[in-house]
């Protein structure tokens, strides 16, 4: 979801830019005047940023850098190995800097980038690139890139056409990686891959105008002359019919005939080559801690028991007569909690966001400038996608952030979940976090757009709880929604470690989830499959939230009457996304400065 943002030094050609930056890093003769540790370090960061944009054109596009809008990331094995070698070289270069000679701000930058590079290098041995397709995305959803693009002029459409022309190459590269995965027995679970044929089929259209790749051409800006619009549309339809559809048809045959039958029956990450080490790595990577799977599982069990006790209080408050399981069924099925149409559901989400906006000043002093909007998740991926997600805005302000909501089957989308969901995904959750990061003064671009899952998702879950201070949880069913969302993240600690480290089956995980949460069956199954497909990621939410809440309690205790929640919340966001240990050091220093 969360991608790189653009970096550009105005007035320099790309070649000259890289030459200058590398010269600064190496302390070249003409630039000796700038040869201090901080200047050289930041030149290294800038060169690394430029490398990242060139290696990942989609990331550049998402961030508003249009230089590479006509190409895709090279998924050929030589290119992947070259990127990995570049990461190893970058880590070697970074370790050559004298950390002690840096300012405190540059030490934070150094530590953060070192953590990122060390993690990137450490995971190379697991060869994750051999599984380039999941039920949540891959070559079958390439068209989704267009959702983040700004089609303002003819060049934007020509760039998209160039990408469309290159789709067969991306598919061929993806197929080659999957064949290597078969040889290495590095394969995804079959239960997830069974969802993919339907996604591929959505690309194999008889009418090119029905292709997901054609969406940008359905409505074109009036600034493009009508004749040119017609020509661009004709070229798009021709490309879809002659290149894209045949390529997807070949991929469909390969996937269903050669790949799907060879996927694994097991769901645990430990079933992969060097699987135990892989899951241990992922747990540490996503939580940015040294917690073991056993420790995380135990934390989850404790949190589930605590939250369930709070749910019992809500059940008593509303006068429900029956068991907790019956109360959950009531929450999942009673018509009062559901909108009848996708349109009504979208309007309800937008109204919830508008209700939150004026309350933000109660818990923040600093409100970020970047706007955000609410959009539906595209129809072709909605059935296999989670409830909602956030897509960050461009760092140059050319595109707002967007909160995407799932309108598939409105009868499975209860209204009691809307407040915590919106707090988490938009404001003051992910949108605040990313927008504030973009406003970090003097920080290198990688810091402004960094995303550490424990920090980012921990903040999102913490933001759900700020709804109490904002006066949003007046209705007991809305409070139940907040508890249900917190329970959701606590359950994750149990089922993720259960499936990947303790031998749980998929059915066992679904049953545990359903026993402890009022989320609908549709959501529960999609969530469990997500945890199977991205081992360890789901651990970050609750672990991060617990740390942010722990630090808040510490600050309130030690500062007493000097504590102000608005200042604390600003302090958490003012570092940008960092590992939890780094955040704790920052808050400790913040407390000391205010005693």
HUFEN-V390148 format. One record per backbone hydrogen bond with DSSP energy under -1.0 kcal/mol. CO is the residue of the C=O (numbers start at 0). NH is the residue of the N-H. If there is no record, write none. Layout:
# HUFEN-V390148
CO,NH
CO,NH
This chain:
# HUFEN-V390148
8,11
12,16
13,17
14,18
15,19
16,20
17,21
18,22
19,23
20,24
21,25
22,27
27,30
28,31
30,33
31,34
33,35
35,39
36,40
37,41
38,42
39,43
40,44
41,45
42,46
43,47
44,48
45,49
46,50
47,51
48,52
49,53
50,54
51,55
55,59
56,60
57,61
58,62
59,64
60,63
65,68
67,70
75,79
76,80
77,81
78,82
79,83
80,84
81,85
82,86
83,87
84,88
85,89
86,90
87,91
88,92
89,93
90,94
93,96
96,98
97,100
98,101
102,106
103,107
104,108
105,109
106,110
107,111
108,112
109,113
110,114
111,115
112,116
113,117
114,118
115,119
116,120
117,121
118,122
120,123
122,125
123,126
126,129
127,130
136,133
137,140
138,141
140,143
141,144
142,145
143,146
144,147
145,148
149,151
152,156
153,157
154,158
155,159
156,160
157,161
158,162
159,163
160,164
161,165
163,166
165,169
166,170
167,171
168,172
169,173
170,174
171,175
172,176
173,177
174,178
175,179
176,180
177,181
178,182
179,183
180,185
187,263
188,192
189,193
191,194
192,195
195,199
196,200
197,201
199,202
202,204
206,209
207,210
210,213
211,214
213,216
214,217
220,223
224,228
225,229
226,230
227,231
228,232
229,233
230,234
231,235
232,236
233,237
234,238
235,239
236,240
237,241
238,242
238,243
239,244
242,246
243,247
244,248
245,249
246,250
247,251
248,252
249,253
250,254
251,255
252,256
253,257
253,258
254,259
258,261
259,262
263,189
267,270
268,271
271,274
273,277
274,278
275,279
276,280
277,281
278,282
279,283
280,284
281,285
282,286
283,287
291,295
292,296
293,297
294,298
295,299
296,300
297,301
298,302
299,303
300,304
301,305
302,306
303,307
304,308
305,309
306,310
307,311
308,312
309,313
310,314
311,315
312,316
313,317
314,319
322,326
323,327
324,328
325,329
326,330
327,331
328,332
329,333
333,336
334,337
336,414
340,344
341,345
342,346
343,347
344,348
345,349
346,350
347,351
348,352
349,353
350,354
351,355
352,356
355,358
356,359
358,361
359,362
370,400
372,402
374,404
377,380
377,381
380,383
381,384
386,405
388,403
390,401
393,396
398,393
400,372
401,390
402,374
403,388
404,376
408,411
409,412
413,416
414,417
416,420
417,421
418,422
419,423
420,424
421,425
422,428
423,429
425,430
425,431
428,432
429,433
430,434
431,435
432,436
433,437
436,439
443,446
443,447
444,448
451,455
452,456
453,457
454,458
455,459
456,460
457,461
458,462
459,463
463,466
464,467
465,469
466,471
467,470
474,478
475,479
476,480
477,481
478,482
479,483
480,484
481,485
482,486
483,487
484,488
485,489
486,490
487,491
489,493
490,494
491,495
493,497
494,498
495,499
496,500
497,503
504,508
505,509
506,510
507,511
508,512
509,513
510,514
511,515
519,523
520,524
521,525
522,526
523,527
524,528
525,529
526,530
527,531
528,532
529,533
533,536
535,538
536,539
538,542
539,543
540,544
541,545
542,546
543,547
544,548
545,549
546,550
547,551
548,552
549,553
550,554
551,555
552,556
553,557
554,558
555,559
558,561
559,562
563,567
564,568
565,569
566,570
567,571
568,572
569,573
572,575
578,582
579,583
580,584
581,585
582,586
583,587
584,588
585,589
586,590
587,591
588,592
590,593
